[in-house]
Amino acid sequence: MVAVAILAAGRGTRMKSDLPKVLHQLGGRTLVQRVLESCVRLQPSRRLVIVGYGADLVRDSFQQTDTQPTLEFVEQTEQLGTGHAIQQLLPYLKDFTGDLLVLNGDVPLLRPDTLEQLIKIHKENGNGATLLAAHFPNPTGYGRVFCDSHNLVNQIVEDRDCTDAQRQNHRINAGVYCFNWPQLAKILPDLKADNDQQEYYLTDTVNYLDQVMAVDVEDYREILGINSRKDLANSYKVLQDWVKTNYMAAGVTIIDPDSVTIDDTVQLEPDVIIEPQTHLRGNTIIQTGSRIGPGSLIENSQIGKNVTVQFSVVSDSVVADGTRIGPYAHLRGHAKVGEQCRVGNFVELKNTEVGNRTNVAHLSYIGDAQLGNNVNIGAGTITANYDGVKKHRTTIGDRTKTGSNSVLVAPLTLGNDVTVAAGSTITDDVPDDSLVIARERQVIKPGWRLESPE
């Protein structure tokens, strides 16, 4: 039985922000949300978030799910160190007899495999505590871990309290622990703040627990903490390196990885090609054979097989197999485009469903509309969907064609096999098999010209 406690009480003054540090985003999710998600596979029996600065904002940032235990928020009114933070759990876990996993809300790159290994070693060895350590290239600022040949911890010394000789040790404390909670609960009230910062260090507990062991993380970048905007950017680089390396190993072509960003929530199938200057965000799925970019943004959208998207933005939308998007198209507001369509230059689709083999080739705005199959929308066609108060829908039947510079004033229905003459403004419904012309008759006056001013 494992309980998880996440330290999320600090302000993070070096972030230079009124927003609590743990609510800054990394790859589309807050730092603390990433930490919480790393624990899902552990199936913890309790999930506690220790809050302080901006406590209400941190609480409000979470959305409860039915598959996980309800989050419990524990208030740390004064930030007096990690030991003090864990002391606040004593009344909440007074009857708890399992293990406590302690994580930091500003260490967002920990992998579930690492946490599972930490807990496995902790249980197999019957440790009082097991901590995560890493051999760090530049350990300045991190507490040092001193172990014997069996990885049993002799001492942890904070960087500011280290001697010059102790600072030569590059094995650092990641600040991630698995404790036998009953053992820890006995000694927590006796922690002292006898150090340079006058804080209660959780690391001091190793001096009083039965058998404390260190587990070295395979990739030290997992334990990178975030204290500044530069740290945030560096962690994003690490995350991007992992994501893109994994996708390329799985059969995705990324032509210029340094110019591309891909959220780790995105799903890419083999034989997808990602062109330079392309950015994939949120819950996006791109199926095999599709070519995205160059210069495109896809966000929270589903892209089918063998789709091309060039220099375009697709948000919260669905594009079916074999369709071509762009260049310079914008799909948003739950647009849905069928198979073998063309959505071309300077076209915007908003909250619109487009049937199969339908073309909206250039210079059009189609909003709040439903288009059938084999429709052709002429250049410059727009749906006038807003009357100043409400949005209205336009419905266009199969095989209907609009001429250039047509205006369709919603609410409006065009039947099947309708042809709209170029330059028409259509305000009334049109039945099937019709030609509709709604424009002034052309008038020519020969020999007429403006008189030149004297």
Secondary structure, 3 states (H helix, E strand, C coil): CEEEEEEECCCCHHHCCCCCHHHCEECCEEHHHHHHHCCHHHCCCEEEEEECCCHHHHHHCCCCCCCCCCEEEEECCCCCCHHHHHHCCCCCCCCCCCEEEEEECCCCCCCHHHHHHHHHHHHHHCCCEEEEEEECCCCCCCCEEEECCCCEEEEEECHHHCCCCHHHCCEEEEEEEEEEHHHHHHHHHHCCCCCCCCCCCHHHHHHCCCCEEEEECCCHHHHCCCCCHHHHHHHHHHHHHHHHHHHHHCCCEECCHHHCEECCCCEECCCCEECCCCEEECCCEECCCCEECCCCEEECCEECCCCEECCCEEECCEECCCCEECCCCEEECCCEECCCCEEEEEEEEECCEECCCCEEEEEEEEECEEECCCCEECCCCEEECECCCCECCEEECCCCEECCCCEEECCEEECCCCEECCCCEECCCECCCCEECCCCCCCCCCCCCCCCCC
